[in-house]
């Protein structure tokens, strides 16, 4: 791969003619990509029949997206810093459209897995969009805009579930993917016409060896986490994958520290502000996904259990949808607190709200409105937190590394959600009741997962307390690159 020319940060500081349009288009792109996470949820039980495959094989339609997103996010972030963030964002949307079309034309397992993997490769759209905002928007609009963009991860997922459930109930299942392809085309055209290309570039040569090592390590780790329950946590396959992940990621880290132009600048990631923000992101990812696992099951379990509400998937979507709207509504509030008190305080407030939401859920879980209230409270806390994280990351890295740093932060959240899925799966599989000869998660199992969600939010609060606090009357400092040409070709 040829060297990318470096360009100074000042070259990308001119504000676009229509900053409001830029923010709206980037948020639309983020929401479109985040829809991919919930798109197949309504049809997961029917996928084996649709694809003529076993249930364990059909589950790869979900796992493939997770693995592809984990690899693509940091790679696309680094390439965006090198060759242009808008260019990589548009390439990601092209992959999303291509993957959606492949899925829409699929009636077999292999093409569906390929299509879902292509959709997962588009996961870097949100961190790339945040990085474009840093380069292009005037400072007074940056905090609110990045908060909205970051919240689009949850907004798309929450709003996509009822829409996907409605489509799955009333139309052929392929329409789900034709719809996502259409949204991807709209987002691509809007980005092409309204979003400028930043001239901030880091330069240098792409670290292909680092990308390969990171891909092998992450895929091994996430595959072991996501499939460990099916294969058995003590099985040879699971243990080998965990061991491979440890060995490869340690070797990868040593390699990255010694290379002149690494895929991930590990020296930047161990700065206190970056390190503790990423650790808090893992905890928040765990906490947010715990709710996504508990609430749908509580709503759908039969009323004969004594705690299930016996509702349809469409009702599940409608219950979860307000959470996305609350997250969007909290974006400007999060930005306002960040401007006045600093992003550290915003993140800590978000952690407290999320923990309170889970505590509320432990005592309020017997009515539909209880779950609507809980999802809104937790959504508000996540909106605060997700709005603060980009500000913390961008306040600690130079402009030329923004996309890579934001992408790594997004990856940390994904790791948190993967761990949450595995841990909650183990708990709910162990704490069960028998109904009609079938084992179902017990009420105590759900309460245990909710307690873990509250604990993860409390851990995020503790981690956030170690972040440096910036005075509200001064902007968050942006470090400048070291005066060396080592990283620039």
C-alpha positions as CSV (number, residue, x, y, z in Angstrom):
1,X,0.0,0.0,0.0
2,X,1.5,3.4,-0.9
3,X,2.4,6.0,1.6
4,X,-0.2,8.6,2.5
5,X,0.8,12.2,2.6
6,X,0.6,14.0,5.9
7,X,-1.4,17.2,6.1
8,X,-1.5,19.6,9.0
9,X,-4.4,20.0,11.3
10,X,-4.9,23.6,10.4
11,X,-5.7,22.7,6.8
12,X,-9.0,21.1,7.9
13,X,-10.2,23.7,10.3
14,X,-12.4,25.7,7.9
15,X,-16.0,25.2,8.9
16,X,-18.3,23.7,6.2
17,X,-20.9,26.0,4.7
18,X,-23.8,24.0,6.2
19,X,-22.6,22.5,9.5
20,X,-26.2,21.6,10.4
21,X,-26.6,19.5,7.2
22,X,-23.3,17.8,7.9
23,X,-24.4,16.8,11.4
24,X,-27.7,15.6,10.2
25,X,-26.2,13.5,7.4
26,X,-23.5,11.9,9.6
27,X,-26.1,11.1,12.2
28,X,-28.3,9.5,9.5
29,X,-25.4,7.4,8.4
30,X,-24.7,6.4,12.0
31,X,-28.3,5.4,12.6
32,X,-28.4,3.4,9.3
33,X,-25.3,1.4,10.3
34,X,-26.5,0.8,13.9
35,X,-29.8,-0.7,12.4
36,X,-27.7,-3.7,11.3
37,X,-27.3,-4.8,15.0
38,X,-31.1,-5.3,15.4
39,X,-32.1,-6.0,11.9
40,X,-32.2,-9.8,12.2
41,X,-33.4,-10.0,15.8
42,X,-37.1,-10.5,14.8
43,X,-36.3,-13.4,12.4
44,X,-33.6,-15.2,14.4
45,X,-36.0,-18.0,15.5
46,X,-37.0,-18.5,11.9
47,X,-33.6,-18.2,10.3
48,X,-32.8,-22.0,10.4
49,X,-36.0,-22.6,8.3
50,X,-35.3,-19.7,5.9
51,X,-31.7,-20.8,5.3
52,X,-32.2,-24.6,5.5
53,X,-29.6,-24.8,8.2
54,X,-29.4,-25.9,11.9
55,X,-30.0,-23.3,14.6
56,X,-26.3,-23.3,15.6
57,X,-25.2,-22.8,12.0
58,X,-27.8,-20.0,11.4
59,X,-26.4,-18.2,14.5
60,X,-23.4,-17.4,12.4
61,X,-25.5,-14.8,10.6
62,X,-25.3,-12.8,13.8
63,X,-21.7,-13.8,14.8
64,X,-20.3,-12.9,11.4
65,X,-21.4,-9.3,11.8
66,X,-19.8,-9.0,15.3
67,X,-16.5,-10.4,14.1
68,X,-16.3,-8.3,11.0
69,X,-17.1,-5.1,12.9
70,X,-14.5,-5.8,15.5
71,X,-11.8,-6.1,12.8
72,X,-13.0,-3.4,10.5
73,X,-13.5,-0.6,13.1
74,X,-9.9,0.1,14.1
75,X,-8.6,-0.7,10.6
76,X,-11.0,1.8,8.9
77,X,-10.2,4.4,11.6
78,X,-6.5,4.2,10.8
79,X,-7.1,4.2,7.0
80,X,-9.4,7.2,7.5
81,X,-6.6,9.1,9.3
82,X,-4.2,8.3,6.5
83,X,-6.3,8.6,3.3
84,X,-9.4,10.6,4.3
85,X,-12.2,10.0,6.8
86,X,-15.0,10.9,4.3
87,X,-13.5,8.5,1.8
88,X,-13.5,5.6,4.3
89,X,-16.9,6.5,5.5
90,X,-18.3,6.3,2.0
91,X,-16.5,3.0,1.4
92,X,-18.1,1.6,4.6
93,X,-21.5,2.6,3.3
94,X,-20.8,0.9,0.0
95,X,-20.0,-2.3,1.9
96,X,-23.2,-2.0,3.9
97,X,-25.3,-1.7,0.7
98,X,-23.4,-4.6,-0.9
99,X,-23.9,-6.8,2.2
100,X,-27.6,-5.9,2.4
101,X,-28.1,-6.8,-1.3
102,X,-26.3,-10.1,-0.9
103,X,-28.6,-10.9,2.1
104,X,-31.7,-9.8,0.3
105,X,-30.9,-12.2,-2.5
106,X,-30.0,-15.1,-0.2
107,X,-31.9,-18.2,0.6
108,X,-28.9,-20.2,1.8
109,X,-26.6,-20.0,4.8
110,X,-23.2,-19.2,3.1
111,X,-24.4,-16.1,1.2
112,X,-26.2,-14.9,4.2
113,X,-23.1,-15.1,6.3
114,X,-21.1,-13.3,3.6
115,X,-23.7,-10.5,3.4
116,X,-23.8,-10.1,7.2
117,X,-20.0,-9.9,7.3
118,X,-20.1,-7.2,4.7
119,X,-22.6,-5.3,6.8
120,X,-20.3,-5.7,9.8
121,X,-17.5,-4.1,7.9
122,X,-19.4,-0.8,7.9
123,X,-19.3,-0.5,11.7
124,X,-16.6,2.3,11.6
125,X,-19.1,4.8,10.2
126,X,-19.9,6.3,13.7
127,X,-16.2,6.9,14.8
128,X,-15.4,8.2,11.4
129,X,-18.3,10.6,11.5
130,X,-17.3,11.9,14.9
131,X,-13.8,12.4,13.6
132,X,-15.1,14.3,10.6
133,X,-17.0,16.6,12.9
134,X,-13.8,17.4,14.9
135,X,-12.1,18.4,11.7
136,X,-14.9,20.4,10.1
137,X,-17.3,21.9,12.7
138,X,-16.8,25.1,14.5
139,X,-15.8,24.5,18.2
140,X,-19.0,25.8,19.6
141,X,-21.0,23.1,17.8
142,X,-18.6,20.2,18.3
143,X,-19.7,18.9,21.7
144,X,-23.4,18.7,20.9
145,X,-22.8,17.2,17.4
146,X,-20.5,14.5,18.6
147,X,-22.9,13.6,21.4
148,X,-25.6,13.2,18.9
149,X,-23.4,11.1,16.6
150,X,-22.3,8.9,19.4
151,X,-25.9,8.4,20.5
152,X,-26.9,7.3,17.0
153,X,-25.4,3.9,18.0
154,X,-28.3,3.3,20.4
155,X,-30.9,5.3,18.5
156,X,-30.7,3.2,15.4
157,X,-30.8,0.0,17.4
158,X,-33.8,1.1,19.5
159,X,-35.8,2.4,16.6
160,X,-34.8,-0.4,14.3
161,X,-36.3,-3.1,16.4
162,X,-40.0,-2.2,16.1
163,X,-39.5,-1.3,12.4
164,X,-37.8,-4.7,11.7
165,X,-40.5,-6.5,13.7
166,X,-43.3,-4.8,11.7
167,X,-41.6,-5.6,8.4
168,X,-41.0,-9.2,9.4
169,X,-44.6,-9.6,10.5
170,X,-46.2,-8.2,7.4
171,X,-43.7,-8.8,4.5
172,X,-41.3,-11.3,3.2
173,X,-38.2,-11.4,5.3
174,X,-36.0,-10.3,2.4
175,X,-37.7,-6.9,2.6
176,X,-35.6,-6.2,5.7
177,X,-32.4,-6.2,3.7
178,X,-33.8,-4.3,0.7
179,X,-34.9,-1.7,3.2
180,X,-31.4,-1.5,4.8
181,X,-29.8,-1.3,1.3
182,X,-32.1,1.6,0.4
183,X,-31.2,3.5,3.6
184,X,-27.5,2.9,2.8
185,X,-27.9,4.3,-0.7
186,X,-29.6,7.4,0.7
187,X,-26.9,7.9,3.4
188,X,-24.2,7.5,0.7
189,X,-25.7,10.1,-1.6
190,X,-26.2,12.5,1.3
191,X,-22.6,12.1,2.4
192,X,-21.4,12.5,-1.2
193,X,-23.3,15.7,-1.6
194,X,-23.1,17.4,1.8
195,X,-20.1,16.2,3.8
196,X,-16.7,17.7,2.9
197,X,-13.5,15.8,2.9
198,X,-11.1,16.7,5.8
199,X,-7.6,17.6,4.8
200,X,-6.2,16.5,8.2
201,X,-4.1,13.4,7.4
202,X,-1.6,11.6,9.5
203,X,0.4,10.3,6.6
204,X,2.6,7.2,6.6
205,X,2.3,3.6,5.5
206,X,-0.5,1.3,6.5
207,X,0.6,-1.3,9.1
208,X,-0.6,-4.5,7.3
209,X,1.2,-6.9,9.7
210,X,-0.3,-5.1,12.7
211,X,-3.8,-5.3,11.1
212,X,-3.4,-9.0,10.5
213,X,-2.2,-9.7,14.0
214,X,-5.0,-7.6,15.5
215,X,-7.6,-9.4,13.3
216,X,-6.4,-12.9,14.4
217,X,-6.3,-11.9,18.1
218,X,-9.7,-10.2,18.1
219,X,-11.5,-12.8,16.1
220,X,-10.1,-15.5,18.4
221,X,-11.1,-13.6,21.5
222,X,-14.6,-12.7,20.4
223,X,-15.3,-16.1,18.8
224,X,-14.4,-17.8,22.1
225,X,-16.6,-15.3,24.0
226,X,-19.6,-15.5,21.7
227,X,-19.6,-19.2,21.0
228,X,-18.2,-20.5,24.2
229,X,-21.7,-21.3,25.6
230,X,-22.5,-23.4,22.6
231,X,-19.2,-25.2,22.4
232,X,-18.7,-25.5,26.2
233,X,-16.5,-23.2,28.2
234,X,-14.2,-26.0,29.0
235,X,-14.1,-27.4,25.5
236,X,-10.8,-27.7,23.6
237,X,-11.9,-25.3,20.9
238,X,-12.9,-22.6,23.3
239,X,-9.7,-22.9,25.4
240,X,-7.5,-23.0,22.3
241,X,-9.1,-19.8,21.0
242,X,-8.7,-18.0,24.3
243,X,-5.0,-19.1,24.5
244,X,-4.5,-18.0,20.9
245,X,-6.0,-14.6,21.6
246,X,-3.7,-14.1,24.6
247,X,-0.6,-15.1,22.7
248,X,-1.4,-13.2,19.5
249,X,-2.5,-10.0,21.2
250,X,0.6,-9.9,23.4
251,X,2.8,-10.4,20.4
252,X,0.8,-7.9,18.5
253,X,1.3,-5.3,21.3
254,X,5.0,-5.8,21.3
255,X,5.1,-5.5,17.6
256,X,3.1,-2.3,17.6
257,X,5.4,-0.7,20.2
258,X,8.4,-1.4,18.0
259,X,7.1,-0.3,14.6
260,X,7.5,3.3,13.4
261,X,4.0,3.6,12.0
262,X,1.7,1.3,14.0
263,X,-2.0,0.5,13.3
264,X,-2.8,1.5,17.0
265,X,-0.5,3.9,18.8
266,X,-0.3,2.0,22.1
267,X,1.7,4.8,23.7
268,X,-1.3,7.1,23.2
269,X,-3.8,4.5,24.5
270,X,-2.0,4.3,27.9
271,X,-2.4,8.0,28.5
272,X,-4.6,8.3,31.6
273,X,-7.5,10.0,29.8
274,X,-7.6,7.6,26.9
275,X,-7.0,4.5,29.0
276,X,-9.7,5.1,31.6
277,X,-12.2,6.3,29.0
278,X,-11.7,3.0,27.1
279,X,-12.0,0.9,30.3
280,X,-15.2,2.8,31.2
281,X,-16.4,2.1,27.6
282,X,-16.0,-1.6,28.2
283,X,-18.1,-1.4,31.4
284,X,-20.7,0.7,29.7
285,X,-20.9,-1.7,26.7
286,X,-21.5,-4.5,29.2
287,X,-24.1,-2.5,31.1
288,X,-26.1,-1.3,28.1
289,X,-26.3,-4.8,26.5
290,X,-27.4,-6.4,29.7
291,X,-30.7,-4.5,29.4
292,X,-31.0,-5.5,25.7
293,X,-30.9,-9.2,26.8
294,X,-33.2,-9.0,29.8
295,X,-36.1,-6.7,28.7
296,X,-37.1,-8.6,25.5
297,X,-37.1,-11.9,27.2
298,X,-39.2,-10.6,30.1
299,X,-41.7,-9.2,27.6
300,X,-42.0,-12.3,25.5
301,X,-41.9,-15.1,28.2
302,X,-45.4,-16.6,28.8
303,X,-47.5,-15.2,31.6
304,X,-47.7,-18.7,33.1
305,X,-44.2,-18.1,34.5
306,X,-45.5,-15.5,36.9
307,X,-43.2,-12.8,35.7
308,X,-43.3,-13.1,31.9
309,X,-45.6,-10.6,30.1
310,X,-46.4,-12.8,27.0
311,X,-46.0,-10.0,24.4
312,X,-45.1,-10.1,20.8
313,X,-41.8,-9.0,19.2
314,X,-43.5,-5.9,17.8
315,X,-44.5,-4.9,21.4
316,X,-40.9,-5.5,22.4
317,X,-39.7,-3.1,19.7
318,X,-42.3,-0.5,20.7
319,X,-41.2,-0.8,24.4
320,X,-37.5,-0.3,23.5
321,X,-38.1,2.5,20.9
322,X,-38.5,5.3,23.5
323,X,-35.0,4.5,24.8
324,X,-33.6,5.7,21.4
325,X,-35.5,8.9,21.5
326,X,-34.4,9.6,25.1
327,X,-30.8,9.0,24.0
328,X,-31.2,11.5,21.2
329,X,-32.9,14.0,23.6
330,X,-30.0,13.7,26.1
331,X,-27.3,14.6,23.5
332,X,-27.7,18.4,23.9
333,X,-28.0,18.1,27.7
334,X,-24.8,15.9,27.7
335,X,-23.0,18.5,25.6
336,X,-24.2,21.4,27.9
337,X,-22.8,19.6,31.0
338,X,-19.6,18.8,29.2
339,X,-19.1,22.5,28.3
340,X,-19.8,23.7,31.8
341,X,-18.4,20.9,34.0
342,X,-16.2,18.8,31.7
343,X,-16.8,15.4,30.0
344,X,-15.5,13.5,33.1
345,X,-18.5,14.8,35.1
346,X,-20.9,14.0,32.3
347,X,-19.6,10.4,32.1
348,X,-20.0,10.0,35.9
349,X,-23.5,11.3,35.8
350,X,-24.3,8.8,33.0
351,X,-23.0,6.0,35.1
352,X,-25.1,6.9,38.1
353,X,-28.2,7.1,36.0
354,X,-27.6,3.7,34.4
355,X,-27.0,2.1,37.8
356,X,-30.2,3.6,39.1
357,X,-32.1,2.3,36.1
358,X,-31.0,-1.2,36.8
359,X,-31.8,-0.9,40.5
360,X,-35.3,0.3,39.5
361,X,-35.7,-2.7,37.1
362,X,-35.0,-5.1,40.0
363,X,-38.1,-3.9,41.8
364,X,-40.2,-2.8,38.8
365,X,-40.6,-5.6,36.2
366,X,-44.2,-6.8,36.4
367,X,-45.9,-4.3,34.0
368,X,-45.1,-3.1,30.4
369,X,-44.9,0.5,31.6
370,X,-42.3,-0.6,34.2
371,X,-40.0,-1.8,31.4
372,X,-40.7,1.3,29.3
373,X,-39.7,3.5,32.3
374,X,-36.6,1.4,33.0
375,X,-35.4,1.5,29.3
376,X,-35.9,5.3,29.2
377,X,-33.9,5.8,32.4
378,X,-31.0,3.6,31.3
379,X,-31.2,5.2,27.8
380,X,-30.8,8.6,29.4
381,X,-27.7,7.5,31.3
382,X,-26.2,5.9,28.2
383,X,-26.9,9.1,26.2
384,X,-24.9,11.1,28.8
385,X,-22.1,8.6,28.7
386,X,-21.9,8.1,25.0
387,X,-21.9,11.8,24.5
388,X,-19.0,12.3,26.8
389,X,-16.7,9.6,25.5
390,X,-15.8,11.2,22.2
391,X,-15.0,14.5,24.0
392,X,-12.7,12.6,26.3
393,X,-10.9,10.7,23.5
394,X,-10.6,13.8,21.2
395,X,-9.3,15.8,24.1
396,X,-6.3,13.5,24.5
397,X,-5.2,12.7,21.0
398,X,-3.9,14.9,18.1
399,X,-6.3,15.6,15.2
400,X,-4.3,13.4,12.9
401,X,-5.2,10.3,15.1
402,X,-8.8,11.1,15.8
403,X,-10.4,8.4,13.7
404,X,-8.1,5.6,14.9
405,X,-8.6,6.6,18.6
406,X,-12.4,6.9,18.2
407,X,-12.6,3.6,16.4
408,X,-10.6,1.9,19.2
409,X,-13.1,3.4,21.7
410,X,-16.0,2.0,19.7
411,X,-14.3,-1.4,19.7
412,X,-14.0,-1.3,23.5
413,X,-17.8,-0.9,23.7
414,X,-18.2,-3.9,21.4
415,X,-16.0,-6.0,23.6
416,X,-18.1,-5.0,26.6
417,X,-21.3,-6.1,24.8
418,X,-19.8,-9.4,23.8
419,X,-18.7,-10.1,27.3
420,X,-22.2,-9.2,28.6
421,X,-23.8,-11.5,26.1
422,X,-21.6,-14.4,27.3
423,X,-22.0,-13.8,31.0
424,X,-25.7,-13.2,30.9
425,X,-26.1,-16.3,28.8
426,X,-24.3,-18.4,31.4
427,X,-26.4,-16.9,34.3
428,X,-29.7,-17.3,32.5
429,X,-28.9,-20.9,31.5
430,X,-28.0,-21.8,35.1
431,X,-30.9,-20.1,36.9
432,X,-34.0,-21.7,35.2
433,X,-37.5,-22.9,35.9
434,X,-39.4,-25.7,34.1
435,X,-42.6,-24.9,32.2
436,X,-44.2,-27.5,30.0
437,X,-41.1,-29.6,29.9
438,X,-38.9,-26.6,28.8
439,X,-36.2,-24.8,30.8
440,X,-36.8,-21.1,30.9
441,X,-34.8,-18.3,32.6
442,X,-36.0,-17.7,36.1
443,X,-36.9,-14.4,37.7
444,X,-33.9,-14.6,39.9
445,X,-31.7,-15.1,36.8
446,X,-33.0,-11.9,35.3
447,X,-32.5,-10.0,38.6
448,X,-28.9,-11.3,38.8
449,X,-28.2,-10.0,35.3
450,X,-29.7,-6.7,36.2
451,X,-27.6,-6.5,39.3
452,X,-24.5,-7.2,37.1
453,X,-25.6,-4.3,34.8
454,X,-25.8,-2.0,37.8
455,X,-22.4,-3.2,39.0
456,X,-20.9,-2.6,35.6
457,X,-22.3,1.0,35.6
458,X,-20.8,1.5,39.1
459,X,-17.5,0.2,37.8
460,X,-17.7,2.7,35.0
461,X,-18.3,5.5,37.6
462,X,-15.2,4.4,39.6
463,X,-13.1,4.3,36.4
464,X,-14.3,7.7,35.3
465,X,-13.3,9.1,38.7
466,X,-9.6,8.5,37.7
467,X,-9.9,10.7,34.6
468,X,-8.3,14.1,34.8
469,X,-10.7,16.9,35.3
470,X,-10.6,20.0,33.1
471,X,-11.7,23.4,34.3
472,X,-15.0,24.4,32.6
473,X,-13.7,27.8,31.6
474,X,-11.0,26.3,29.5
475,X,-11.3,24.0,26.5
476,X,-10.3,20.4,26.7
477,X,-6.6,20.4,25.7
478,X,-5.6,18.8,22.5
479,X,-2.1,17.5,22.5
480,X,0.0,18.3,19.5
481,X,2.1,15.7,17.8
482,X,5.6,15.3,19.0
483,X,8.1,17.2,16.9
484,X,9.4,14.2,15.0
485,X,9.0,13.0,11.4
486,X,9.1,9.4,12.5
487,X,5.4,8.8,11.8
488,X,5.2,10.8,8.5
489,X,6.3,9.4,5.3
